[in-house]
Amino acid sequence: MGYELRDFLWAETRREQPDLPESPWAEGLTSDDRRQAWLALLAALTTAEREVARLATVAAERAAEHGADYPDLGAAAGMTRQGARRRWPGLSRRGLRGQRTRMSDVATDRRLAADPVNLAADKV
């Protein structure tokens, strides 16, 4: 998958910067051309790395919302449970359930929903 990703990113980089050589490893490039090509590929790979990390976080959050725990997240991400907990703190089922419960308690407080102005005045 690594070479395919690299080649895809290089093709996208060349599409955006058509003056780049066919590839950074092509024969006959000057040292400056090769340096510029590798820097362009590095920029594309770094951008992709950040986006993949963001998408992985979203996937971990969604999995946790649907019941995944840290051992599940770690197994899916190729790391230990502790590694998953360090990478995505606060995603335990209990933590997410607790957040939903607290928000649910506020939303279903009938007194607040019925008359929030008078309820606030009662506290003064």
N, C-alpha and C positions, 0 to 999 in steps of 0.2 A: 504494500500500500504506500510505502514511503516514496518510492520512485514515481508512482502514478501521481501522487499529490504534488511532488516537486515539479513534474512535467506539466501538470495542469496549471500550477501557479506561474510557471515560467511562461506558458502560452498566454495566460491572462495579463501578465506583466508586459509581454511583447505587444499584445493588442493595445494596451494603454500607452506604451512607449515604442512605437514602431521602429525607431532608430537603433534599438538594441540589436546585437547580433543574433543569429539563429539560436545559439545556445552559449552559455558561459564557458563551456568546455570545448567549443569548436576550435579546430586547428587554424593557425594563421592569424589569430587576433593579436593586436598589440597588447602590451602590458596594461596600458590605460583602458583599452576596450574591455579586457578581461576583468579588470578591477571594477569598472562601472557595471558590468553584467552581474558579477557576483554580489555587488552591493544592492543592485536592484532585486536580485533573488532573495537576498537576506531580508530586505524590507518587506517583500511579499510574504515570506515565511513567518516573520515576526508578527505581521498583521493577522495572518491565518492562525497562528498560535494563540493570540489573544482572543480571537473570535471563537475558536474551538473551546478554550477554557470557559468563556462565557456560556456557550451552549451546553457544556458539561454541567455547569452549575445549575442552569435551568432544568436540565434533565434530572439531576439529583433532587432538586426541589420538588419536581412533579412526582418523582418516584416516592419520595417521603410523604407527600400529600396523599398518596394512594397506598400507604402502609409499609413502605420499605424502611428497614432500620439500618444502622451503621454496618453490621455484617453484610447485609445485602448490597449496600452502596459500595463497600470496599471490594467485595467479590466482583461486582460489575466493572469497577474501575481498576482492578488489578492491584489492589493495595489492602492493607490490613484494616480492620474495623477502626483502630486508633487513627490510622492515616486518614480514613474517610471523615472521622470526627474532627480532626484538625483542619482538613480542607474545607469541610462544609459544617461549621459549628451551628448548633441550634436546629438541626433537621431531624432530630429524633421524633418518633411517632408521638411520644408523650408531649414533647415541646410543641409540635404542630397542633396536636389535639388541644393542649392547654390554651394556645393562642386562639383557636377557633371558639373554644368555650368562653373565654373571656369576652371576645367580641360578640358572641351570641348572647351572653348575659346582658351586655349593654343594650343590644338591639331589642331584646325582649322585655326589658324593664318597662312594664305597662305604665307606670306613673310617669316616667320620662317621655315615653312615646305619646301619652295622652296630653300632657300639658307641661312641656319643658320649662316654660317661663315661670309658672307658679311653683314648680318643684325647686327651681333655683332660688326663688324668693323665700321659700320655707327655710333654707339653709342660712339666710342672712340674719 
